[in-house]
Amino acid sequence: MTYRTTFSTLEEALTYASHVLQCASVTAYESGDRHKGEDRDLAFSSKYLIDHARAVIDESLSGLDAR
């Protein structure tokens, strides 16, 4: 599997990272939705952390747009 690691701009890289985190968030949610107990808690805590990281990236993107 090859991962994209070369970007023309910081904005392009942050947008890509935000998209990857969105996909990870959906995956964590779907996983949590199918489990119970501690496994469910772990999946949803992962979703929370992913969403937090995505919020930081999206806020950074907003700062770039304001320039």
C-alpha positions as CSV (number, residue, x, y, z in Angstrom):
1,M,0.0,0.0,0.0
2,T,1.3,3.4,-0.9
3,Y,0.5,6.5,1.1
4,R,0.5,10.0,-0.4
5,T,3.2,12.0,1.3
6,T,4.1,14.7,-1.2
7,F,2.0,17.9,-1.4
8,S,2.4,21.2,-3.2
9,T,1.2,23.4,-0.4
10,L,0.6,23.2,3.4
11,E,-3.1,23.8,2.7
12,E,-3.2,20.7,0.4
13,A,-1.5,18.6,3.0
14,L,-3.8,19.7,5.8
15,T,-6.9,19.2,3.6
16,Y,-5.7,15.6,2.8
17,A,-5.0,14.9,6.5
18,S,-8.5,16.2,7.4
19,H,-10.0,13.9,4.9
20,V,-8.0,10.9,6.2
21,L,-9.1,11.7,9.7
22,Q,-12.7,11.9,8.6
23,C,-12.5,8.4,7.1
24,A,-10.9,7.2,10.4
25,S,-13.7,8.8,12.4
26,V,-16.4,7.0,10.4
27,T,-14.5,3.7,10.7
28,A,-14.2,4.1,14.5
29,Y,-17.9,5.0,14.7
30,E,-19.0,2.1,12.7
31,S,-16.8,-0.2,14.7
32,G,-18.2,1.1,18.0
33,D,-21.7,0.8,16.7
34,R,-21.2,-2.9,16.3
35,H,-19.7,-3.6,19.7
36,K,-20.8,-3.6,23.3
37,G,-19.1,-2.8,26.6
38,E,-15.4,-2.0,26.7
39,D,-14.9,-2.6,23.0
40,R,-17.6,-0.1,22.2
41,D,-16.0,2.4,24.7
42,L,-12.6,2.0,23.0
43,A,-13.9,2.6,19.5
44,F,-15.9,5.7,20.6
45,S,-12.9,7.1,22.5
46,S,-10.8,6.6,19.4
47,K,-13.4,8.5,17.4
48,Y,-13.3,11.3,20.0
49,L,-9.5,11.6,19.7
50,I,-9.7,11.5,15.9
51,D,-12.3,14.2,15.8
52,H,-10.2,16.3,18.2
53,A,-7.2,16.0,15.9
54,R,-9.3,16.8,12.9
55,A,-10.7,19.9,14.6
56,V,-7.2,21.2,15.2
57,I,-6.3,20.6,11.5
58,D,-9.6,22.3,10.3
59,E,-8.9,25.3,12.6
60,S,-5.4,25.5,11.1
61,L,-7.0,25.5,7.6
62,S,-9.3,28.3,8.6
63,G,-6.3,30.3,9.7
64,L,-4.7,29.8,6.3
65,D,-7.8,30.9,4.5
66,A,-7.9,34.1,6.6
67,R,-4.5,35.2,5.3
